[in-house]
Amino acid sequence: MFEIKRVETINKTFRFPIELIQRLETVAQQEKISMNNLVIQCCEYALNELKQDMDHKDK
């Protein structure tokens, strides 16, 4: 059965350097996704990599 899932979100304001915004906009347009979606994916990737790096340091 089809189940509609709702992801809870919250609005936050961040200030990014102009060059970074331009780079993100370019990638979002090329990939045909929203800037919001791209920023979320970038943050999740960075945090996952950070966790892996920290796990390796503990060993």
N, C-alpha and C positions, 0 to 999 in steps of 0.2 A: 504494500500500500504506500502511496506517495505521502511523505511526511514533510511538512514545511518547517524548516529550522530557522530560528531567529538568533542571530549573534548579537549579544548585548554590546553596545558601544558607548563611548563617552567622548565628548568634544574637549580637545585640548588645543592650545595655541603654542606653536614652536616657531622660533626664528632660525631660518637657514640662510647661509650665504647665497647670494644671487647666483654664483656659478654652479653651486650644487643644485639649486632649483632648476636651472636651465638644463643641466645634465639629466635630472630626474624626469623633467617634462619630455625631453627627447626620447628617453627609453620608454616612458609610458605611451607616447604616441606610436613609436615603432612596434611595441608589443600589443597595441590596441587595448590597453587596460587603463583604469583610472589612476591618477597620481596617488590617491589614498590607498588603493590596492597595492601599488608598487612600494610605497613607504612602509606599509605593514609587512610586506614580504621581506623587504630589506632589513627591517628591525628584527623580525623573527630569525632570519638567517644569521645576523650578527650575534644575537643573543645565544643561539644554539652553538655557534662556533666558539663563542666566549666560554660557554659551559664546558665544551669539549676540551678547550685549551686548559681550563682550570682543572678538569679531571685528570689530564695528563701530568700536570705539575704536581698533583698530590701523590703520584706513584713513584 
